[in-house]
Amino acid sequence: MACGRILADPATPFPGFDGDDDEQLIARLQPAVDLVEASSQGLRGLVDLLRSRGVSWARIGVGLGMSRQAAWERFG
């Protein structure tokens, strides 16, 4: 399944992109950037909500698969 391969390795390009020419691929860049930005904002919103509820950086770090310090440095 293509979705499973992409999720397992985010560096995997979406199927069908090999047939696109350079201009088509370039046209895909900004929508991809917009999706990444929206995802990043959503993640920050979740962390902010957890912090407003008093959830520790240690617990947030575990949820993110990183250390407390790394979570604080990224979102604090």
C-alpha positions in Angstrom: 0.0 0.0 0.0 1.4 3.4 -1.0 0.2 5.2 2.1 2.1 2.7 4.3 5.3 3.1 2.4 5.1 6.9 2.6 4.3 6.9 6.3 7.1 4.4 7.0 9.6 6.5 5.1 8.6 10.1 4.7 11.4 10.6 2.1 9.4 8.4 -0.3 8.0 10.5 -3.1 4.3 10.0 -3.8 3.6 7.4 -6.5 3.1 8.9 -9.9 5.5 11.8 -9.4 8.1 10.1 -11.6 6.0 10.9 -14.7 5.6 14.6 -13.9 7.9 17.1 -15.6 10.0 19.6 -13.7 7.3 22.4 -13.9 4.6 20.1 -12.5 6.9 19.1 -9.6 7.8 22.7 -8.9 4.1 23.5 -8.9 3.6 20.9 -6.1 6.2 22.6 -3.8 4.1 25.4 -2.4 1.1 23.2 -1.6 3.4 20.8 0.2 4.9 23.7 2.2 1.4 24.8 3.1 0.5 21.3 4.4 3.7 21.1 6.4 3.0 24.6 8.0 -0.6 23.6 8.8 0.6 20.4 10.4 3.3 22.3 12.4 0.7 24.8 13.6 -1.6 22.0 14.7 1.2 20.3 16.6 2.1 23.5 18.4 -1.6 24.0 19.3 -1.7 20.6 20.8 1.4 21.2 22.9 0.1 24.6 24.0 -3.2 23.1 25.1 -1.4 20.4 27.0 0.8 23.0 28.7 -2.2 25.1 29.6 -3.6 22.0 31.3 -0.4 21.7 33.4 1.0 18.7 31.6 4.7 18.4 32.1 7.4 18.7 29.5 8.5 15.2 30.4 5.0 13.7 29.5 4.9 15.8 26.3 8.4 14.7 25.4 7.3 11.1 25.8 4.3 11.7 23.5 6.5 13.3 20.9 9.2 10.5 21.1 11.8 13.0 22.4 13.4 14.1 25.7 11.7 16.7 28.0 14.6 19.1 27.1 14.1 18.6 23.3 10.4 19.2 23.6 10.9 22.3 25.7 13.5 23.6 23.3 11.3 23.1 20.3 8.0 24.3 21.8 8.8 26.2 25.0 
